[in-house]
Amino acid sequence: MRTRRDPVKLAETGFDLAIIGGGMIGTGVARDAAMRGLKTVLFEKEDFCYGTSGRSSRMIHGGLRYLANYDLGLVREGLREREILLRIAPHLVKPLKFLIPLYGSFLHRMKLKIGMILYDLLSYDKSLPNHKYLSKEKVLDSEPALLESELHGAYVYYDSQIALTERLCMENVVSAERHGALLMNHAKVVGLIKETNAVSGVKVQDTLTGKEAEFRAKLVVNVGGPWLDEVVQGVRGKQSPLARTTKGIHLVTPKVTKDALALFAADGRAYFVMPWLDFELVGTTDTDYEQGMDAVKADVDDVEYLRSEVKKAFPRASWDQIHYTYAGVRSLLRIQGVKESSVTRRHVIYDHEKKEGLKGLVSVIGGKLTAYRGIAEDIVDVVADKLSTGPECMTAKEKLPGANVSELEKVHANMGSVAAEHGIGAETIAHLVSLYGSRYSEVLDYIKKDKRLKERICETNPDIMAEVTHAIQKESACTLSDFMLRRSLIGFRKCEGLDCCTKVANKMAKGLGWNARELASQIGAYRDEIAKRHAYERKQSPKPVPVPSSKRTAAGRLPTRSPARRSRRARRRVRRRPA
Ligand SMILES: Cc1cc2nc3c(=O)[nH]c(=O)nc-3n(C[C@H](O)[C@H](O)[C@H](O)COP(=O)(O)OP(=O)(O)OC[C@H]3O[C@@H](n4cnc5c(N)ncnc54)[C@H](O)[C@@H]3O)c2cc1C
């Protein structure tokens, strides 16, 4: 069994590279660096994929809309990486069919046609089909809820989806560890060690025990996403921030469409509606955001904005039910004086030595989830150059750990017999394969040792108790939220895991030695996390809460926004665009 790594015990070791941030880019850097033989350590203050990476629209795409900004390089980068991800992570990254319904002026439709041709040209080496035109009748056959009036037809094109980004991130962690890297979640970098004009390491706090330790490294890479300015504040002082941060939200609703749709609002703004798990995912918005990065959530204005758009686009569907929302913060290049959506999504590697004379520190600003592997390659190239080491990047060639294709083909062909062999339903095997790819057998190994672990976590879903043990022992799950939201993803189901979280917590308590107090605190923290997704509901329709008489005056003063004030606020809001 793998026990939790104690940062204090490991601090003595010197590293080539210390990485701050365990999102897609950070874990991608750890994998690449470890594969090139660098002695690598990564610190993540919460959990792997806790930040923006776990709150994106989950598209692996070139970004059709960036063509409008003439950002051809960015689109090509995304399309190239899309193809690589389809190859190295075929169990997680899946092709996704998109429709762009054609409404509006001839000029607008011509622009879309040119966009489609360019998108095909820029993805000349793709395995996905080229775009094609669909007649109005065929569009409505396929998407009967779509607005019929003034519809001319649609273009069909293909991008890809990473439905379970959290699992992709975990695959990077597993791969990096197999190549010798040390990756610690719940380990916050609380300061950089600075000696004269060089950073020589990091001060780390284990957020589960409060213990602190210092780690020395030849180079420190800051991939803190929207927290990146906070990470370097101690050494940069009052210099202006490096990133511009904008918020984007999503609605998770009952399913409406068969395929994904790229749509335009009346003001020309683009947004998406797409199938995701058993739901429809609607997103996203793009508004400047400078409040607490950990507290980001969808507001009632954000929700109403997206809901009013989809109601217009699909007048025959009901959008009244929202299962939940989620929100994230982009870290973009700090380009001011333009609207949020016009800021490029390109990444920049900010070398503090070249820019500010501070050696040993590199920060990464911007960059898309889609391009995480290529961004990581660029970063490790810079690191390798500085450390004068030469091995080439292998991450585009070597598949991720769950992507053993022959093993995947075998299990898909023999689902029934694998299920019978282990005495569990084929539905559970299919679920395990969808989550762990060819690593599903690691979970089944636990059942071989202890038959009780094949018990379902709840009656209605295929998840089994062996996943809890596997998450603790093989995938560094340390908290209830780690398991529910970023290992099993039970927290994304319609029930949001609220029915079974106590059962899971009890199991984790045994594995991790929690006492009754810790157990209650873990359940509380998970429920708080889920409540954040519904925060907008409380503002929308405040329910009368019984208030003790002594507190009534204060409660009576709670600011409730009038509809008039809300619409004034909405008018003032900057236009929103998708990621
Ligand atoms: C609404 C929205 C939709 C998007 N949709 C898409 C999309 O469909 N496709 C796409 O390609 N891109 C999309 N993006 C962009 C994409 O999600 C991000 O660019 C990407 O996830 C950034 O990854 P990252 O690793 O840099 O940052 P993050 O995932 O935020 O990781 C940074 C990590 O650093 C950790 N950290 C911070 N401070 C410290 C510290 N002091 N010590 C240790 N750890 C620390 C954080 O906890 C966090 O986990 C979207 C973004 C948003 C906001």
The ligand as an SDF file (V2000), in Angstrom:
LIG
                    3D

 53 58  0  0  0  0  0  0  0  0999 V2000
  -15.1400   28.3860  -18.2100 C   0  0  0  0  0  0  0  0  0  0  0  0
  -13.9350   27.8400  -18.8970 C   0  0  0  0  0  0  0  0  0  0  0  0
  -14.0840   27.0050  -19.9940 C   0  0  0  0  0  0  0  0  0  0  0  0
  -12.9680   26.5090  -20.6470 C   0  0  0  0  0  0  0  0  0  0  0  0
  -13.1450   25.6220  -21.6640 N   0  0  0  0  0  0  0  0  0  0  0  0
  -12.0780   25.1040  -22.3070 C   0  0  0  0  0  0  0  0  0  0  0  0
  -12.2480   24.1260  -23.3140 C   0  0  0  0  0  0  0  0  0  0  0  0
  -13.3620   23.6940  -23.6100 O   0  0  0  0  0  0  0  0  0  0  0  0
  -11.1410   23.6610  -23.9320 N   0  0  0  0  0  0  0  0  0  0  0  0
   -9.8900   24.0970  -23.6180 C   0  0  0  0  0  0  0  0  0  0  0  0
   -8.9430   23.6670  -24.2540 O   0  0  0  0  0  0  0  0  0  0  0  0
   -9.6840   25.0080  -22.6240 N   0  0  0  0  0  0  0  0  0  0  0  0
  -10.7500   25.5000  -21.9480 C   0  0  0  0  0  0  0  0  0  0  0  0
  -10.5610   26.3860  -20.9210 N   0  0  0  0  0  0  0  0  0  0  0  0
   -9.2050   26.7630  -20.5290 C   0  0  0  0  0  0  0  0  0  0  0  0
   -8.5520   25.6640  -19.6420 C   0  0  0  0  0  0  0  0  0  0  0  0
   -9.4630   25.1390  -18.7280 O   0  0  0  0  0  0  0  0  0  0  0  0
   -7.3600   26.2060  -18.9000 C   0  0  0  0  0  0  0  0  0  0  0  0
   -6.5530   26.9210  -19.7550 O   0  0  0  0  0  0  0  0  0  0  0  0
   -6.5100   25.0960  -18.2800 C   0  0  0  0  0  0  0  0  0  0  0  0
   -7.3160   24.2390  -17.5280 O   0  0  0  0  0  0  0  0  0  0  0  0
   -5.4230   25.6920  -17.4280 C   0  0  0  0  0  0  0  0  0  0  0  0
   -4.7400   24.6600  -16.7600 O   0  0  0  0  0  0  0  0  0  0  0  0
   -3.6470   24.9910  -15.6640 P   0  0  0  0  0  0  0  0  0  0  0  0
   -3.0200   23.7200  -15.2730 O   0  0  0  0  0  0  0  0  0  0  0  0
   -2.7750   26.0760  -16.1510 O   0  0  0  0  0  0  0  0  0  0  0  0
   -4.4590   25.6820  -14.4690 O   0  0  0  0  0  0  0  0  0  0  0  0
   -5.2960   25.0430  -13.2790 P   0  0  0  0  0  0  0  0  0  0  0  0
   -6.0750   23.8860  -13.7230 O   0  0  0  0  0  0  0  0  0  0  0  0
   -6.0440   26.1480  -12.6330 O   0  0  0  0  0  0  0  0  0  0  0  0
   -4.1930   24.5140  -12.2930 O   0  0  0  0  0  0  0  0  0  0  0  0
   -3.4740   25.3490  -11.4210 C   0  0  0  0  0  0  0  0  0  0  0  0
   -3.3340   24.6060  -10.1100 C   0  0  0  0  0  0  0  0  0  0  0  0
   -2.4060   25.2980   -9.2870 O   0  0  0  0  0  0  0  0  0  0  0  0
   -2.7780   25.0570   -7.9510 C   0  0  0  0  0  0  0  0  0  0  0  0
   -2.1280   26.0600   -7.1040 N   0  0  0  0  0  0  0  0  0  0  0  0
   -2.3900   27.3830   -7.0610 C   0  0  0  0  0  0  0  0  0  0  0  0
   -1.6170   27.9790   -6.1280 N   0  0  0  0  0  0  0  0  0  0  0  0
   -0.8400   27.0050   -5.5860 C   0  0  0  0  0  0  0  0  0  0  0  0
    0.1530   26.9900   -4.5550 C   0  0  0  0  0  0  0  0  0  0  0  0
    0.4840   28.1070   -3.8870 N   0  0  0  0  0  0  0  0  0  0  0  0
    0.7460   25.8160   -4.2370 N   0  0  0  0  0  0  0  0  0  0  0  0
    0.4180   24.6700   -4.8930 C   0  0  0  0  0  0  0  0  0  0  0  0
   -0.5430   24.6340   -5.8590 N   0  0  0  0  0  0  0  0  0  0  0  0
   -1.1510   25.7850   -6.2020 C   0  0  0  0  0  0  0  0  0  0  0  0
   -4.2900   25.1980   -8.0010 C   0  0  0  0  0  0  0  0  0  0  0  0
   -4.9210   24.6030   -6.8890 O   0  0  0  0  0  0  0  0  0  0  0  0
   -4.6340   24.5410   -9.3230 C   0  0  0  0  0  0  0  0  0  0  0  0
   -5.0370   23.1910   -9.1690 O   0  0  0  0  0  0  0  0  0  0  0  0
  -11.6700   26.8870  -20.2240 C   0  0  0  0  0  0  0  0  0  0  0  0
  -11.5220   27.7250  -19.1240 C   0  0  0  0  0  0  0  0  0  0  0  0
  -12.6410   28.1910  -18.4500 C   0  0  0  0  0  0  0  0  0  0  0  0
  -12.4790   29.0550  -17.2460 C   0  0  0  0  0  0  0  0  0  0  0  0
  1  2  1  0
  2  3  1  0
  2 52  2  0
  3  4  2  0
  4  5  1  0
  4 50  1  0
  5  6  2  0
  6  7  1  0
  6 13  1  0
  7  8  2  0
  7  9  1  0
  9 10  1  0
 10 11  2  0
 10 12  1  0
 12 13  2  0
 13 14  1  0
 14 15  1  0
 14 50  1  0
 15 16  1  0
 16 17  1  0
 16 18  1  0
 18 19  1  0
 18 20  1  0
 20 21  1  0
 20 22  1  0
 22 23  1  0
 23 24  1  0
 24 25  2  0
 24 26  1  0
 24 27  1  0
 27 28  1  0
 28 29  2  0
 28 30  1  0
 28 31  1  0
 31 32  1  0
 32 33  1  0
 33 34  1  0
 33 48  1  0
 34 35  1  0
 35 36  1  0
 35 46  1  0
 36 37  1  0
 36 45  1  0
 37 38  2  0
 38 39  1  0
 39 40  1  0
 39 45  2  0
 40 41  1  0
 40 42  2  0
 42 43  1  0
 43 44  2  0
 44 45  1  0
 46 47  1  0
 46 48  1  0
 48 49  1  0
 50 51  2  0
 51 52  1  0
 52 53  1  0
M  END
$$$$
